[in-house]
């Protein structure tokens, strides 16, 4: 009621009272996190979620929220830790593999130490596993795989595998756009983008 009226401080106090009576009330904690986020206090929301997850470590929604909060502040390693926890909770959720691959790709792009190619390779593995779990309609994993293949140096033992994976991702991406009814008008642009990326 207080939230609906825009009385956010009164709503926070009400949730505090609920949590004094029932410290395990997940609804009250999550409403407080939502209020803190809406009021532009992400650091307080992070603290509230960390406290909550130290008690209820199997709350996947809270891990997703915490990962988003860390991502919004550029704390990629902490966001990756949250995704690792989510992968432990549900290893068959393809989207967790995609998001973890995207995080690894971002971290590799941000690294200045030169260890990025190993991280790109690891990201590529997570994109590939996401494609194993959901082979159809998984464009984010296909684009991630393609970006990793285009970024990883094509030299040494990994050269053949990288070229093969790039060709596989290209084929599946073009099929995704070509098999739509009617064929997607994006198909020529996607084809040109892939050719440019892999040249």
N, C-alpha and C positions, 0 to 999 in steps of 0.2 A: 504494500500500500504506500509506504514512504517513498519507495523508488518511483512508483507511478506518479506521485505528486512532485517529484523532483527534489525531495528532501533527503539527499544522499547521506548526510551526516547522521540523521535520525535512523536511516536504514542501516548504516554501519553499526550504530549503537545497538539496534535491535538484533542484528546478527551476532554481535558480541555477547549479548544476553543469552541468545540461543546456545552459543558455543560454551558458555559457562555451565549451563545445565546439561548439555550433551556435547562434549568435546569432539565426538566422532561424527557430528552432523556434516556430511560432505556437501549437502546442498547449501548450507550457510557459508561454508568456506568458499565454495565456488562462486556464490553470489558476491561475496566480499572481493574476490579476485576480479570479477567482472566490473564491480564498482571502481576498484582501484585503477583498472585499465582505462575505464571510461573517463575517469577524472585526471588522466595524464600522470599517474604515479606508478610507472612500470617497475621501479625498484622495489616498492612496497608489495606489489603483486608478486614479484619473484620471491621475496622473502616468505610471503604467505604460502605460496605453492611449495617452496622447498620444505617448510615446516610440515605442511600437509603430506608431502611425499615421503618424509622421514618416518611417518606413521603408517601411511597407506601406500606402499611402494608399487602396488599393482594397479593403480588408477591410471589407465592409459590416456584418458582425456586430459588429466592434469599434466602428464608428460608432454602431450602435444602442445598444450597451452604454454608450458614452460619453455619448450623448444622455440615456439613462435616469439616469446618475449626475448629470449636470448638472441634470436636472429634479428629482431628489430633493433637491437643495440649493437649488432656486429660481433657478438661473442660466439664465434662459430664453433670453437672447441666445446664449449658448454652445450650448445645446441646439438652437436654431434653426440655428446654423452647421452642426452635425452633420447635421441633417435636410437642409440644402441640399447637403451633400456626398453624402448618400444619393440625393437627387434627381438629382444629376449622374451618379452611378454607374448608376442604374436609373430613368430617367424614366417608365417604363411601370408601375411598382409603385404601384398606387392607394393603398395604405396609407401610403406615404411622403407622398403629397399630403394625405391625411386628417390625419396626425400633424402635418405642417407647418402646415396650416390651424388645427388646435387650438392649436398653439403661438402662432401669430399672434393668434388670438382671445384667448388668455390674456394675451399681452403688451399687446394693445390695452386689455383690461380693467384692467390694472395701471397703464397710463400715466395720468399726472395732467396732462400738458402740453396736452391737448386735441387731439392729433394722432391719437387713437384711431380716429376714423371712417375715415380712410384705411387704417389697418391692418385694421380690420374688413372693409373692401372687398377688400383683398388676400386676407384669409383666405377670404372668400366665393368668390373666384376659384379658390383651391386646392380648396375643397370641390366646386365645380362641375366642375373638371377630374377630380377623383376619381370623380364620378358619370359623367362621360364614359367613363372607363376601366372602371368597373364599375357599370353602371346598376341591376343587380338585387341586392338583399340588402345594400346599402351603407348601413345605418342610421346609422352614425356620421357619414358625409358629409351625409346628409339632415338630421339633427339639427343639425349644424354650420351648414349652409346656413340653416336656419330661425332659429337663434340669431343669426346675422349679420344676416339680414333684419330681425329684431325689434329689433336693437340699433342699426343704422345709421339716422341721422335720415332720415325720409321727406320730404325737401324738395328742391327744385331739380330738375335734370335726372335725377338718379338715382331719383326717386320712382317713376316708372312701372316701371323695371327691377326695383326692390326689391319692389314689390307683385307683379309678375309672377313673380319668382323665389320669393317666399314662397308664392304660390298653387301653383306647381309642386312645391315641396318638400312642402307640405301634402298635395297630391293623391297623390304617390308614397308618403309615409309612411302615409297611410290605406290605400292599396292593399296595402302590405307587410303590414299587420296584418289586413286583410280577406280576403286571398287565402290565408291559412293554413287548413289543414284539420284540425280545425274552426277557424272564425274565432277569433282570439285574444281572450281575455277582457279583454285590455288595450285593445282598440279604443275603448271609450267614454272611458277615462281619457286615452288619447293624444289623442283628438279634443278633449276638454275642455281639455287642456293646451295644444294648438296654438291653440285659439280664444282662450284667456286670453293667451297669449304674443303673438299678433298683434293683439289688441284695442287 
